[in-house]
Amino acid sequence: MATDTAIVKFNIGGLRYEVSRSLLEMYSESMLTKIATDQWQEDPESEIFIERDGSTFRYVLNYLRDGKVKLPITETKSNVIEELVYYNIDHDANKIDDSNEYQANAFTTAKELINDLKSDDISLSFYCNEIAIHCLDMYMLNRVVSVTSEGIQRPFLQDDKLHVLIHKDSLHGGAAIYEHIKQLYKMGNHAQVSLTIQERVGIHLNKVGLAISAVSNHIPYFKCDISKLNLKKG
């Protein structure tokens, strides 16, 4: 009887896995469990071949074991969900953590955004672009430091927050740009501009999953409070 065998052997697209029958029985309606029963498998010692992505299957197994899974940068949430659906496994998309992939994509997008901002020299937008560029530079610096010093699993923003200090030497335009920013900040406080510095910079940072919660003037520098944007990913 197949039920006497504690281990079920799967060959998923050429990659071999051994799965405990007790784990499969927790998901009685899944395709994996059904093809491992007596009615589908005459020889309980034989290998069950399934023509699917073998590398993604490991994350399917992790989800079965733990009810959740954290994906590496190399795997996408959509691929894992597609496999879970194929195997008829009930799942909660919120339990599939793709933050590593999301952060990697945001890192690439941040570099692209910096290049776009540097090419835009229009009036007040330019001054806010300078702030956004510095914030993004600091964001990427913290991202790289966290990866190289303690590994990819460490959040790139400590406590999901980053305080960025902006001096005149922080800006590509130097002291002249810094003085313009001071004037724009003062105008914003008196409601003399349609969008404040915080709002203008926030528009740019939102594109890479970041938010700016405050901009404050602490002569001789400005402080920008940056945090991860609270996005729900389905």
N, C-alpha and C positions, 0 to 999 in steps of 0.2 A: 504494500500500500504506500502511496506517495506521502501520506500523512505521517508515516513512520520515519521519514527523513527530516532531520532537523535543519538541513541546509538545502537551499534551492540554488542551482547554478544557472546564471544568465550570461549570455553572450550578446552584448548590445553593440551592434555595428563593429564587431571585431574586438571589443574590450570585454574582458571577463570579470564577472562579479559573483560573489557568493552572498546570499541574503538569507537570514534566518526565517524559517517558516512562521515563527511566532510573530515576527514583525509584519509579514504579509497578512496574517490573519487579523491584524488590527485594521486593515483596509480591505474588508471582504468584498467590496464592490469594485475594487480596482481591477484593471485588465491583468496586471501582474499576478494577482492572487488567483484569478480565474484560470489562467493558462498553466498555473502550477498545480492545479488539483488533479485528481485521478482521471477525470473525464477528458482532460486535455493532454495528460502525460502518462503514457503506459509504463515507461521506464523511469522511476524516481531518481535514478543516478545520472540520467542523461542531461545534456546541456540544452537550455532553451535559447534559441537564437531569435533576436528581434532586430529588424533593420531600422534602427534609429541612431541618434547621435550618442555614441558611447561616452564621450567626455562630459556631456551635460548630465548624463544619467547619475553621476556621482552626487550631484546637487539635488537630484530627485530623491536619492537615498537619504541624504542628510535631512531633507525635509520630512521624510517618513519617520526617521529616527527621533528627531527633536521637535517636530512641529514648526520649525523655522529654519532658515538658512541664510548665511551671510555670503554673498557672492564676491569673488575676486574681480579685479579690473577686467580680466579677460573674458568674463561671462556676463551675458545680459539677462536682465529680469524677464524680458519678453520671451527669450528662448526657453528659460526654465518653466515659465507658465505654459508655453506651448506643449512642452513635454508632459507636464502634470495633467493637462487636459487630455492629451493623447492616451495616457495611461488610466484615465478616468479616476483621478485622485482628487478628492475634495481638498481645496486649499484656500488659504487666506493670503491674498496678494500683499497685504501689509506685513506679513511675516517673512517676506522675501526681501532681504536687505541688499540693495544695490548701491549703497552710498559710496563705495570705492569707485565704481564705474562713474557714478554721477560726479564725484569730485574730480576724477581724471578728465572728464568732458569739460567740466567747468574750468579746469586749469588751462586746457587748450583754448577754450573760448576767451578766457581772460587775456591771453597773449594776443589773440586776434583783435579783441576790443581795444587794447592799448594802441595797436597800430592804427586803428580807425580814429581814435581820439586824437592822436598826434597829428593826423592829417586835417583835422577840423580846427580852423583858426578864426571862427566867427565870434567876434564881440564877446559878450558876457559868457557864452557857452564855453569859449576857449579857457577862461579862467577856472571854471568848474571842471573842465576836462583835466586840467593840470592836477587838481585835487584827486579826481577819480583815478588818474594814472598812478599817482603816488600810493593811493590806497590799494590799487591792484598790484603794484610792485611789492608792497609789504605783504599782501595776501599770498602771492606766489612765493615770496621768500620764506614765509612761515610754513607754507605747504612743503617746500623742499627740505627745510631743516627738520621738520617732523618726520619725514620719510627716511632721510639719511641717518638720523641720529638714533631713532628708536623703532623704525620699521613702519610699514604701510598702515598698520592697524591703528596708529595713534591719530586722534582727531587733529586736523590741521589748524583748528582754532581752539585754543584752550578755553574750556567752559563755553564753547561756541561764540566767543567774543574776542575782539581784537581792538586795542586802542592805538590809533595811528596819530602820531604827532607830526605836524607840518610846520617846518621852519622855512625861512626864505631860501635856505640852501637845499631844501628838499625838492624844490620845484625846478623844472627845466628852464623856466624863464627867470629864475632868481628873484632878487629883491623887488624888481619892477612889478612882476606878476603878483608877488606877495602883497604889495601895496594895493593893487587893484582888487585883490580878494578881500582885503580889509574893508575897502570901500563898499564892495558888494555885500559883505556881511552886515555892515552898518545900514545899508539901504534896505536889506531884507528885514531887519529888525523894525524898521519904520514903515513896512508894507509899501515900499516904493518900487518893488519889482514884482513881476507876475509869479516868478518861482524863486524860492530862496536857494541858497547854496545847498542846503541839505536835500531839498527836493530835486535839484538838478543833478547832483552827484548820485542820489539814490536811483534815478532813472537808469544811469549807466551800470551801477553795481547790481541792480536787480537782474540784469541780463546774464550774470554769472552766478546767480543764486545767493547774492549777498545783499544785506540791507544796511542802511546807515541810520542809526537811531538818534544821533545827536551830533551837532557841530558847535563847538564852543571856543571862544577866543580867550586864550590864556597868554597874554603878551609876555614873551615875544613869539608865541607859537599858537597854532590852532590845534584842537584835538577833535578827531573824528572817531566816534564809537561805531565799530563795524560788527555785525553779527551775521550768522547764516540766516538766509531767508527761510521762513517756515513754509515749506512747500510740501504738499501731499502728493506723493507719487503712487499712482495706481498700478 
